[in-house]
């Protein structure tokens, strides 16, 4: 994995010292809260519903065991011994004290971590496939591309104050596990007919108040032009993006207003001035960065471990976990495995300090000291020998990290919602907990099969509800919490925005509504169909009818009761 050089470390240390001075001046009363606001946001510090929240960067979701162990130490010393992994593969601490945040950043700097550009109108943390470098369906490792973008965008003076935040995702596999079409810019690494590496460029995607799937702007961009072309996109956006309206400031609004053809024309014109300039990326520089992601020293192993195969046959709980949590690896005898952060009764994405230390230990013992954070808010050990999987499972299960629900309905993406976030219209975590309880039968979950359910507490869509098979959005109705349901969203290369089924529901109604939607699928599916396949075949009406059937029945019964009580009696 990438290691800081002297330039990286000096930049981070200088930023920590600068931020420390800003906080000291604020506490002394010589720097007002309004003056501090843009400065703290540049360092990932928000003021939430109950106090500060610090968002820590995890570039492209990759962590060393030593870094996770430091996060455990920091969360225990400065927070409430828990961290929250986000859909941008970062970690949030929800209870730090303002005066102690400089110490947190100083501690993080000792293990090559920071909180820079996790907030503000700048280029945010670049995300990618959590199986990067190990996936059998991968064309090449996308992490060097991410690192090139990180180095170029960090402290970039021209793009430090964009009209709005800017998000980039990179994928290099047949299956898009990074949801690149739901980003401001999505990059798919491809090869042309002559074998040259480059990227397919999508622009103008995003969720939030106006969900949009990104549009293809360039079929093939040679790798050497990656930075100059991205600069051109950002310059067009920086020049014409709306700054007069917060809700119309994202690049997707500009692309829609201009049309993709006109936007592309302006990008090409802008690019013509810098196409072969200083930002051209030479092969030797790319190779220098790619060398940081050289594969570890894998052992020569048989394609299938006999002990692992025997365990699958003889131990049903282990087999159930392995079926959902163990993933194919490009190297024979190895597997990637997902540790679930979706145990019943726990906020999705939350990980305790004790669990962080367990995962760090597992990574050091079994996975070359490395782990990944997924945008689904779980953790991946990328390089585990098949022969070690049973022992890893036993340790993970004892620490609440082996719920066998990966890819199933209860493997929910969920933002912190109204319990913590000042922007939220409604709570998310209690709804997730209620759905967990409704679907607590693993046999039933396995029968339902692959189904994504995501929850957002507001239109910012931090829970990615728009691209879930079933999405739940918290809305405010006259000061009360209600929940809008969407059906039919999906991730991947055929990313689709879900359709709203109708009027919103109360929190108490949501689990029953989800159950009703699942019931339609189970009744209508063919043997090989997933939930999304059935939805695409039969459409929205059957799901909508069933979702409101209970409400209509209750209304009818209430009406009959009212009529009876109001009628004259003999």
C-alpha positions as CSV (number, residue, x, y, z in Angstrom):
1,X,0.0,0.0,0.0
2,X,1.1,3.6,-0.5
3,X,3.4,5.0,2.1
4,X,4.0,8.7,2.7
5,X,7.2,10.3,1.4
6,X,8.9,13.3,3.1
7,X,6.7,15.7,1.2
8,X,3.4,14.0,2.3
9,X,4.5,13.9,5.9
10,X,5.7,17.5,6.0
11,X,2.4,18.7,4.4
12,X,0.3,16.9,7.0
13,X,2.5,18.0,10.0
14,X,2.3,21.6,8.8
15,X,-1.4,21.4,8.5
16,X,-1.8,20.0,12.0
17,X,0.3,22.9,13.4
18,X,-1.7,25.4,11.4
19,X,-5.0,23.9,12.6
20,X,-3.8,23.8,16.2
21,X,-3.2,27.6,16.0
22,X,-6.6,28.2,14.6
23,X,-8.4,26.3,17.4
24,X,-6.3,28.0,20.0
25,X,-7.2,31.4,18.7
26,X,-10.9,30.5,18.5
27,X,-10.8,29.3,22.2
28,X,-9.0,32.5,23.1
29,X,-11.7,34.6,21.4
30,X,-9.5,36.1,18.8
31,X,-10.9,34.0,15.9
32,X,-14.7,34.0,15.8
33,X,-16.8,30.9,15.2
34,X,-17.8,32.2,11.8
35,X,-14.1,32.8,10.9
36,X,-13.2,29.3,12.1
37,X,-16.0,27.6,10.2
38,X,-14.3,27.4,6.7
39,X,-11.0,26.5,8.4
40,X,-12.3,23.6,10.5
41,X,-14.3,22.3,7.5
42,X,-11.0,22.1,5.6
43,X,-9.9,19.7,8.3
44,X,-13.0,17.5,8.4
45,X,-14.6,19.1,11.5
46,X,-18.4,19.6,11.5
47,X,-20.7,20.8,14.2
48,X,-23.5,18.3,14.3
49,X,-26.7,18.1,16.3
50,X,-25.0,17.4,19.7
51,X,-21.5,18.8,19.1
52,X,-18.5,18.3,16.8
53,X,-18.0,15.4,14.4
54,X,-14.6,14.7,12.9
55,X,-14.4,12.9,9.5
56,X,-11.1,11.1,9.0
57,X,-9.9,10.3,5.5
58,X,-9.3,6.7,4.4
59,X,-8.0,7.2,0.8
60,X,-9.7,4.6,-1.5
61,X,-10.8,2.7,1.6
62,X,-7.4,1.1,2.3
63,X,-6.0,0.8,5.8
64,X,-3.0,-0.7,7.4
65,X,-3.5,-2.6,10.7
66,X,-1.3,0.0,12.5
67,X,-3.7,2.7,11.3
68,X,-6.8,0.9,12.4
69,X,-5.2,0.3,15.8
70,X,-4.5,4.0,16.0
71,X,-8.1,4.8,15.2
72,X,-9.1,2.4,18.1
73,X,-6.8,4.3,20.4
74,X,-8.0,7.7,19.3
75,X,-11.7,6.7,19.6
76,X,-11.1,5.3,23.1
77,X,-9.1,8.4,24.3
78,X,-11.0,11.2,22.6
79,X,-14.4,9.8,21.8
80,X,-16.8,7.1,23.1
81,X,-14.8,4.1,21.9
82,X,-16.7,3.8,18.6
83,X,-16.1,4.9,15.0
84,X,-18.5,5.0,12.1
85,X,-17.5,4.0,8.6
86,X,-19.2,6.0,5.9
87,X,-20.2,5.3,2.3
88,X,-17.2,7.3,1.2
89,X,-14.9,4.7,2.9
90,X,-14.0,7.3,5.6
91,X,-14.4,7.1,9.4
92,X,-16.4,9.5,11.5
93,X,-15.9,10.2,15.2
94,X,-19.2,11.6,16.5
95,X,-18.3,12.8,20.0
96,X,-14.9,14.6,20.0
97,X,-14.3,17.7,22.0
98,X,-13.4,20.8,19.9
99,X,-10.3,21.6,22.0
100,X,-9.0,18.1,21.6
101,X,-9.3,17.8,17.8
102,X,-5.8,19.1,17.2
103,X,-4.4,16.3,19.4
104,X,-6.5,13.8,17.4
105,X,-5.0,15.1,14.1
106,X,-1.5,15.0,15.6
107,X,-2.0,11.4,16.6
108,X,-3.3,10.5,13.2
109,X,-0.4,12.1,11.5
110,X,2.0,9.7,13.2
111,X,0.4,6.8,11.2
112,X,0.1,8.7,7.9
113,X,-3.6,9.7,8.3
114,X,-5.4,13.0,8.2
115,X,-8.9,14.6,7.8
116,X,-8.1,16.9,4.9
117,X,-10.7,17.4,2.2
118,X,-13.2,15.2,3.9
119,X,-15.5,18.3,3.9
120,X,-15.9,21.6,2.1
121,X,-16.3,22.4,-1.6
122,X,-13.3,20.6,-2.9
123,X,-12.3,17.2,-4.3
124,X,-13.3,14.7,-1.7
125,X,-11.8,11.3,-0.8
126,X,-11.4,9.3,-4.0
127,X,-13.2,5.9,-3.7
128,X,-12.8,2.6,-5.5
129,X,-13.6,-1.1,-5.5
130,X,-12.9,-2.7,-2.1
131,X,-11.5,-5.8,-3.9
132,X,-9.0,-3.6,-5.8
133,X,-5.9,-5.6,-6.7
134,X,-7.4,-9.0,-5.8
135,X,-10.6,-9.4,-7.8
136,X,-10.6,-12.1,-10.5
137,X,-12.8,-9.9,-12.8
138,X,-10.3,-7.0,-12.6
139,X,-8.6,-5.6,-15.7
140,X,-5.9,-4.0,-13.6
141,X,-5.4,-2.5,-10.1
142,X,-7.3,0.8,-9.9
143,X,-5.5,2.0,-6.7
144,X,-2.6,3.7,-8.5
145,X,-5.1,5.8,-10.4
146,X,-6.7,6.8,-7.1
147,X,-3.4,7.7,-5.6
148,X,-2.5,9.8,-8.7
149,X,-5.7,11.6,-8.2
150,X,-5.2,12.0,-4.4
151,X,-1.7,13.5,-4.9
152,X,-2.9,15.9,-7.6
153,X,-6.1,17.1,-5.8
154,X,-4.7,17.5,-2.3
155,X,-4.3,21.2,-1.5
156,X,-4.9,22.0,-5.2
157,X,-5.3,25.8,-5.1
158,X,-7.5,26.1,-8.1
159,X,-10.1,23.6,-6.9
160,X,-10.1,24.4,-3.2
161,X,-13.3,26.5,-3.4
162,X,-15.5,24.8,-6.0
163,X,-19.2,25.6,-6.3
164,X,-19.9,22.5,-4.3
165,X,-18.2,19.3,-3.1
166,X,-16.8,17.1,-5.9
167,X,-16.6,13.3,-5.7
168,X,-14.7,10.9,-7.9
169,X,-14.8,7.1,-8.0
170,X,-12.7,4.6,-10.0
171,X,-13.4,1.1,-11.1
172,X,-11.3,-1.4,-13.2
173,X,-13.5,-4.6,-13.0
174,X,-16.3,-6.1,-15.0
175,X,-18.6,-5.5,-12.1
176,X,-18.7,-1.9,-10.9
177,X,-18.5,-2.2,-7.1
178,X,-17.6,1.5,-6.7
179,X,-20.9,2.9,-8.1
180,X,-18.9,5.2,-10.5
181,X,-22.0,6.4,-12.3
182,X,-23.4,8.0,-9.1
183,X,-20.4,10.4,-8.8
184,X,-19.5,13.8,-10.2
185,X,-16.9,12.0,-12.2
186,X,-16.7,8.3,-12.6
187,X,-13.7,6.6,-14.2
188,X,-13.7,3.1,-15.6
189,X,-10.2,1.8,-16.4
190,X,-10.2,0.2,-19.9
191,X,-7.9,-0.9,-22.7
192,X,-8.1,0.1,-26.3
193,X,-7.5,-2.2,-29.3
194,X,-3.7,-1.6,-29.2
195,X,-3.5,-2.6,-25.5
196,X,-3.1,0.9,-24.2
197,X,-4.5,1.7,-20.8
198,X,-6.9,4.5,-20.4
199,X,-10.3,5.4,-18.8
200,X,-13.9,5.7,-19.8
201,X,-15.1,9.0,-18.4
202,X,-18.6,9.5,-16.9
203,X,-19.6,13.0,-15.7
204,X,-22.6,14.6,-13.9
205,X,-23.7,11.7,-11.7
206,X,-24.8,12.1,-8.1
207,X,-27.6,11.3,-5.7
208,X,-29.0,13.8,-3.2
209,X,-32.0,16.1,-3.9
210,X,-31.7,15.5,-7.7
211,X,-30.5,12.0,-8.3
212,X,-28.8,11.5,-11.7
213,X,-26.9,8.7,-13.3
214,X,-23.6,10.0,-14.8
215,X,-23.3,10.4,-18.6
216,X,-20.5,9.1,-20.8
217,X,-18.4,12.0,-22.0
218,X,-15.4,10.2,-23.4
219,X,-15.2,6.5,-24.5
220,X,-11.4,6.3,-24.2
221,X,-9.0,8.7,-22.6
222,X,-5.4,7.7,-22.7
223,X,-3.9,7.4,-19.2
224,X,-1.3,10.0,-19.8
225,X,-4.1,12.6,-20.2
226,X,-6.0,11.7,-17.1
227,X,-5.0,14.7,-15.0
228,X,-5.2,17.3,-17.8
229,X,-8.7,16.1,-18.9
230,X,-10.0,16.1,-15.3
231,X,-8.6,19.6,-14.8
232,X,-10.5,20.7,-17.9
233,X,-13.8,19.2,-16.5
234,X,-13.2,21.0,-13.2
235,X,-12.4,24.3,-14.8
236,X,-15.6,24.3,-16.8
237,X,-17.5,23.4,-13.6
238,X,-15.6,26.0,-11.6
239,X,-16.3,28.7,-14.2
240,X,-20.0,28.0,-14.8
241,X,-21.3,26.1,-11.8
242,X,-24.1,27.7,-9.8
243,X,-22.9,29.6,-6.7
244,X,-26.1,31.4,-6.1
245,X,-28.1,28.3,-5.1
246,X,-26.8,25.6,-2.8
247,X,-29.3,23.1,-4.2
248,X,-28.2,23.7,-7.8
249,X,-24.5,23.9,-7.3
250,X,-23.4,20.4,-8.2
251,X,-21.9,19.6,-11.6
252,X,-24.9,17.4,-12.5
253,X,-27.1,20.5,-12.6
254,X,-24.6,22.2,-14.9
255,X,-24.4,19.2,-17.2
256,X,-28.2,19.0,-17.4
257,X,-28.5,22.7,-18.1
258,X,-25.9,22.8,-20.9
259,X,-26.7,19.3,-22.2
260,X,-23.9,16.6,-22.4
261,X,-22.9,17.6,-25.9
262,X,-22.3,21.3,-25.1
263,X,-20.7,20.4,-21.8
264,X,-18.3,18.0,-23.6
265,X,-17.6,20.7,-26.3
266,X,-16.5,23.1,-23.6
267,X,-14.4,20.5,-21.8
268,X,-12.6,19.7,-25.1
269,X,-12.0,23.3,-25.8
270,X,-10.6,23.9,-22.3
271,X,-8.5,20.7,-22.6
272,X,-7.0,21.9,-25.9
273,X,-5.0,24.5,-23.9
274,X,-3.4,21.9,-21.5
275,X,-3.6,18.6,-23.3
276,X,0.2,18.0,-23.5
277,X,1.2,20.3,-20.8
278,X,2.8,19.9,-17.4
279,X,0.0,17.7,-16.0
280,X,0.7,15.0,-18.6
281,X,1.2,11.7,-16.7
282,X,4.3,9.9,-17.9
283,X,4.4,6.1,-17.8
284,X,7.4,6.1,-15.5
285,X,5.7,8.3,-13.0
286,X,2.6,6.1,-13.0
287,X,4.8,3.0,-12.6
288,X,6.6,4.7,-9.7
289,X,3.3,5.1,-7.9
290,X,2.0,1.7,-9.0
291,X,5.0,0.1,-7.4
292,X,3.6,1.0,-4.0
293,X,0.8,-1.5,-4.7
294,X,2.9,-4.4,-5.6
295,X,1.2,-7.7,-4.5
296,X,2.3,-9.2,-1.2
297,X,4.4,-12.4,-1.0
298,X,1.7,-14.9,-1.7
299,X,2.5,-18.5,-1.0
300,X,2.2,-21.2,-3.7
301,X,-1.0,-23.0,-2.7
302,X,-3.4,-25.4,-4.3
303,X,-6.5,-23.9,-5.9
304,X,-8.7,-25.4,-3.2
305,X,-7.8,-26.2,0.4
306,X,-9.0,-29.6,1.4
307,X,-9.5,-28.6,5.1
308,X,-11.6,-25.6,4.1
309,X,-13.7,-27.8,1.8
310,X,-14.2,-30.3,4.7
311,X,-15.3,-27.5,7.1
312,X,-17.8,-26.3,4.6
313,X,-19.3,-29.8,4.4
314,X,-19.3,-30.5,8.1
315,X,-20.0,-27.2,9.9
316,X,-23.3,-25.6,8.8
317,X,-22.9,-22.2,10.6
318,X,-19.4,-21.8,9.1
319,X,-20.8,-22.8,5.6
320,X,-23.6,-20.2,6.0
321,X,-21.1,-17.5,6.8
322,X,-18.7,-18.5,4.1
323,X,-21.4,-18.5,1.5
324,X,-22.1,-14.8,2.1
325,X,-18.8,-13.5,3.4
326,X,-16.0,-15.3,1.5
327,X,-15.1,-14.0,-2.0
328,X,-13.0,-15.3,-4.9
329,X,-9.4,-14.2,-5.1
330,X,-7.2,-13.9,-8.2
331,X,-4.5,-15.9,-6.4
332,X,-4.9,-19.7,-6.0
333,X,-5.5,-20.8,-2.4
334,X,-6.5,-17.3,-1.1
335,X,-9.8,-15.6,-0.5
336,X,-11.1,-12.2,0.4
337,X,-13.6,-12.1,3.2
338,X,-16.0,-9.5,4.5
339,X,-16.4,-8.8,8.2
340,X,-20.0,-7.6,8.8
341,X,-20.7,-4.4,10.7
342,X,-24.4,-5.2,10.5
343,X,-25.0,-7.2,13.7
344,X,-28.5,-6.9,15.1
345,X,-28.9,-4.0,17.5
346,X,-25.8,-2.1,16.3
347,X,-26.0,1.0,14.1
348,X,-24.9,-0.1,10.6
349,X,-21.3,0.9,9.9
350,X,-20.4,1.4,13.6
351,X,-17.3,-0.4,14.9
352,X,-16.1,-0.4,18.5
353,X,-12.6,0.2,19.6
354,X,-12.3,-3.4,20.8
355,X,-13.5,-4.6,17.4
356,X,-11.0,-2.3,15.6
357,X,-8.2,-4.0,17.6
358,X,-9.6,-7.4,16.7
359,X,-9.7,-6.6,13.0
360,X,-6.2,-5.1,13.2
361,X,-4.9,-8.3,14.8
362,X,-6.7,-10.4,12.1
363,X,-5.2,-8.3,9.4
364,X,-1.7,-8.7,10.8
365,X,-2.0,-12.4,11.4
366,X,-3.8,-13.5,8.3
367,X,-3.9,-10.7,5.6
368,X,-0.4,-9.1,5.3
369,X,-1.4,-6.3,7.7
370,X,-3.9,-4.8,5.4
371,X,-7.7,-4.3,5.3
372,X,-10.3,-2.4,3.3
373,X,-13.4,-0.3,4.1
374,X,-16.3,-0.9,1.8
375,X,-18.9,1.7,0.7
376,X,-21.5,-0.7,2.1
377,X,-20.0,0.1,5.5
378,X,-18.3,-3.3,6.1
379,X,-14.6,-4.3,6.4
380,X,-12.7,-6.6,4.1
381,X,-9.6,-8.7,4.8
382,X,-8.3,-9.0,1.3
383,X,-5.6,-11.7,1.4
384,X,-6.6,-14.7,3.6
385,X,-5.5,-18.2,3.0
386,X,-8.4,-20.6,2.6
387,X,-6.8,-22.8,5.2
388,X,-7.1,-19.9,7.7
389,X,-10.7,-19.0,7.1
390,X,-12.1,-21.2,9.8
391,X,-9.9,-19.7,12.5
392,X,-10.6,-16.2,11.3
393,X,-14.4,-16.9,11.4
394,X,-14.2,-18.2,15.0
395,X,-12.4,-15.1,16.1
396,X,-14.7,-12.8,14.2
397,X,-17.8,-14.5,15.5
398,X,-16.7,-14.1,19.1
399,X,-16.3,-10.3,18.4
400,X,-19.7,-9.8,16.7
401,X,-18.1,-9.4,13.3
402,X,-19.4,-12.5,11.5
403,X,-23.1,-11.9,10.9
404,X,-23.7,-14.0,7.8
405,X,-25.8,-11.5,6.0
406,X,-23.5,-9.9,3.4
407,X,-25.5,-8.9,0.3
408,X,-28.8,-9.7,2.0
409,X,-31.6,-7.4,3.1
410,X,-30.2,-6.8,6.6
411,X,-26.8,-5.8,5.2
412,X,-28.1,-2.3,5.2
413,X,-26.3,0.9,4.3
414,X,-27.5,3.5,6.8
415,X,-26.4,7.1,7.6
416,X,-26.4,8.3,11.2
417,X,-29.6,10.2,10.6
418,X,-31.4,12.4,13.0
419,X,-29.8,10.9,16.1
420,X,-26.6,12.7,15.3
421,X,-26.7,14.7,12.0
422,X,-28.0,18.3,12.1
423,X,-29.1,18.0,8.5
424,X,-31.3,15.0,8.9
425,X,-35.1,15.2,8.7
426,X,-35.6,11.9,10.4
427,X,-33.8,9.2,12.3
428,X,-32.3,6.3,10.3
429,X,-30.8,3.9,12.9
430,X,-34.0,3.1,14.7
431,X,-35.7,2.2,11.4
432,X,-32.7,0.0,10.5
433,X,-33.0,-1.7,13.9
434,X,-36.8,-2.3,13.4
435,X,-36.2,-3.8,9.9
436,X,-33.4,-6.0,11.4
437,X,-35.9,-7.3,14.0
438,X,-38.5,-8.0,11.4
439,X,-36.1,-10.0,9.3
440,X,-34.2,-11.8,12.0
441,X,-34.7,-15.3,10.6
442,X,-31.6,-16.2,8.6
443,X,-33.4,-19.0,6.7
444,X,-36.0,-16.4,5.5
445,X,-33.2,-14.0,4.5
446,X,-31.4,-16.7,2.5
447,X,-34.7,-17.6,0.8
448,X,-35.1,-13.9,-0.2
449,X,-31.6,-13.8,-1.5
450,X,-29.7,-10.8,-2.8
451,X,-31.5,-7.6,-2.0
452,X,-30.1,-4.2,-1.2
453,X,-31.9,-1.9,1.3
454,X,-30.4,1.5,2.1
455,X,-31.6,4.3,4.4
456,X,-30.9,8.0,4.3
457,X,-32.1,10.5,7.0
458,X,-32.4,13.3,4.4
459,X,-32.2,14.2,0.8
460,X,-28.4,14.4,0.8
461,X,-28.6,10.6,0.4
462,X,-25.6,9.7,2.5
463,X,-27.1,6.3,2.7
464,X,-27.3,5.9,-1.1
465,X,-31.0,5.1,-0.9
466,X,-31.6,6.0,-4.5
467,X,-29.5,3.2,-5.9
468,X,-30.9,0.5,-3.5
469,X,-33.4,-2.2,-4.6
470,X,-35.4,-0.8,-1.7
471,X,-34.6,2.7,-0.5
472,X,-35.9,4.5,2.6
473,X,-35.7,8.3,2.9
474,X,-36.5,10.2,6.0
475,X,-38.7,13.3,5.3
476,X,-40.3,16.0,7.5
477,X,-44.0,16.4,7.5
478,X,-45.2,19.2,9.8
479,X,-42.4,18.5,12.2
480,X,-43.0,14.8,12.3
481,X,-40.7,12.0,10.9
482,X,-42.0,10.1,7.9
483,X,-40.3,7.8,5.4
484,X,-40.6,7.7,1.6
485,X,-40.0,4.4,-0.1
486,X,-38.3,3.8,-3.4
487,X,-38.1,0.5,-5.3
488,X,-36.0,-0.6,-8.3
489,X,-32.7,1.1,-7.7
490,X,-29.5,-0.7,-8.5
491,X,-25.8,-0.3,-8.4
492,X,-23.2,-1.6,-11.0
493,X,-22.8,-0.8,-14.6
494,X,-26.5,-0.7,-15.1
495,X,-27.0,1.7,-12.2
496,X,-30.6,2.9,-11.9
497,X,-32.4,5.4,-9.7
498,X,-35.3,3.8,-7.7
499,X,-38.9,4.9,-8.2
500,X,-40.9,6.4,-5.4
501,X,-43.9,4.2,-4.7
502,X,-46.2,6.9,-3.3
503,X,-47.0,8.8,-0.1
504,X,-44.6,8.4,2.8
505,X,-45.1,6.1,5.8
506,X,-44.6,6.4,9.6
507,X,-41.6,4.7,11.2
508,X,-44.0,2.1,12.7
509,X,-45.3,1.2,9.2
510,X,-41.9,0.8,7.5
511,X,-41.0,-2.8,8.5
512,X,-44.5,-4.0,7.4
513,X,-44.1,-2.2,4.1
514,X,-40.7,-3.8,3.5
515,X,-42.3,-7.2,4.3
516,X,-45.1,-6.5,1.9
517,X,-42.6,-5.6,-0.9
518,X,-40.6,-8.7,-0.3
519,X,-43.8,-10.8,-0.3
520,X,-44.7,-9.6,-3.8
521,X,-41.2,-10.6,-5.0
522,X,-41.4,-14.1,-3.4
523,X,-44.8,-14.7,-5.0
524,X,-43.8,-13.4,-8.5
525,X,-40.2,-14.5,-8.9
526,X,-38.9,-17.2,-11.2
527,X,-36.3,-19.7,-9.9
528,X,-33.4,-17.6,-11.0
529,X,-34.6,-14.1,-10.4
530,X,-33.3,-11.7,-7.8
531,X,-35.6,-9.0,-6.3
532,X,-34.4,-6.4,-8.9
533,X,-34.9,-8.9,-11.8
534,X,-38.5,-9.5,-10.7
535,X,-39.1,-5.7,-10.3
536,X,-37.8,-5.0,-13.8
537,X,-40.0,-7.7,-15.2
538,X,-43.4,-6.9,-13.5
539,X,-42.9,-3.2,-12.8
540,X,-43.9,-0.9,-9.9
541,X,-47.7,-1.4,-9.7
542,X,-47.9,-4.8,-7.9
543,X,-45.4,-3.5,-5.3
544,X,-47.2,-0.3,-4.8
545,X,-50.6,-2.0,-4.4
546,X,-49.3,-4.3,-1.8
547,X,-47.4,-1.6,0.1
548,X,-50.6,0.4,0.6
549,X,-52.9,-2.5,1.1
550,X,-52.5,-2.6,4.8
551,X,-53.0,1.1,5.1
552,X,-56.2,1.0,2.9
553,X,-57.6,-1.9,4.9
554,X,-56.9,0.0,8.2
555,X,-58.6,3.1,6.8
556,X,-61.6,1.1,5.7
557,X,-62.0,-0.5,9.1
558,X,-61.6,2.8,10.8
559,X,-64.2,4.3,8.5
560,X,-66.7,1.5,9.3
561,X,-66.0,1.9,13.0
562,X,-66.6,5.6,12.8
563,X,-69.8,5.1,10.8
564,X,-71.1,2.6,13.4
565,X,-70.3,4.8,16.4
566,X,-71.8,7.9,14.8
567,X,-75.0,6.1,13.6
568,X,-78.2,6.5,15.7
569,X,-79.0,3.5,17.8
570,X,-82.4,2.1,18.7
